[in-house]
Amino acid sequence: MAARGGINHVAAAMRAADRESCLADRAKRSRENAAMRKIVLTALSLAAGPALADQAACERIAAQAEKDQAHFFPREGYKVTGKGRLYFHFAPGKDCKTKDVFVITGDELIAYSEYKGWFSVMYANPGANQSFDGWVERNRLKFIGTMGPRY
């Protein structure tokens, strides 16, 4: 019996040691996972940070342009000049560029207003029966006349 009681005592001690080891391993993994989550979240915030900052900056620029823009009456027509694509922007700023809305040399735009070298324009795509609004840099445009009644 003594031997059996000793074996039970040893087995219980081994189970306790295994439990302690398991808890220590679990705590270590938890600390490692927390550290990895922190690294991943930091990397994501650094990657997303500029995009979020740019979006906020573009919203501020758009709000300022809305208040301070000079409207054209009557509306003015412009033709795109120069080489390459002229991308539309959400707001009148270099960092506010749209990903896939652009016009090319020879396309005609209707300008609504001007703000710090940028024009708020509309492009009517005759082939697709669609129109696009946005801001483009003025330096790529050539005046071709006014549109609508003169006030």
C-alpha positions, -999 to +999 in steps of 0.1 A: +000+000+000+028+023+008+042+018-026+008+025-042+003+056-021+038+068-031+030+062-068-003+082-064+017+109-047+043+109-075+015+109-102-003+138-085+030+157-083+036+150-120+001+162-129+006+193-108+040+199-126+024+193-160-004+217-151+021+244-139+042+238-171+010+240-193-001+273-175+034+287-180+034+278-217-001+293-221+010+325-204+041+327-226+021+321-257-004+347-246+024+373-241+039+364-275+005+367-292-001+400-275+033+412-287+026+400-322-009+417-322+008+449-311+033+446-340+006+439-366-016+467-353+013+491-353+022+481-389-014+485-400-018+519-384+014+531-400+002+518-434-033+532-430-022+564-412-011+583-443-043+573-462-065+584-433-045+616-429-047+623-466-085+617-466-089+641-437-067+667-454-087+663-486-119+668-467-105+700-452-093+712-486-127+704-502-145+724-475-122+754-479-126+753-517-164+751-513-163+784-494-136+802-514-140+790-550-147+815-578-176+804-599-178+809-637-209+824-651-215+815-678-198+781-676-165+778-695-154+751-719-118+738-719-099+712-739-074+689-723-038+695-736-004+680-729+006+644-727-007+615-706-038+612-685-053+641-665-067+625-634-097+639-615-093+647-579-118+646-550-105+680-538-081+705-553-049+690-540-022+667-554-029+640-527-066+638-534-063+620-568-090+595-579-077+561-588-093+556-622-112+587-634-092+606-659-094+624-693-070+625-721-057+650-746-085+664-767-113+657-743-135+687-735-146+697-700-171+721-686-156+743-658-177+754-629-153+771-607-116+778-599-096+775-566-059+780-563-050+768-599-076+739-599-108+738-618-140+721-607-151+704-639-175+680-655-167+656-683-195+641-703-184+608-720-205+607-751-198+571-758-208+558-724-236+583-717-220+591-684-206+622-668-179+627-641-173+656-618-141+665-600-111+688-597-083+690-623-052+711-625-057+742-647-023+741-664-034+712-687-065+730-700-070+754-730-100+777-730-124+771-759-153+793-750-183+799-727-214+778-725-249+789-717-264+824-714-243+854-705-253+872-673 
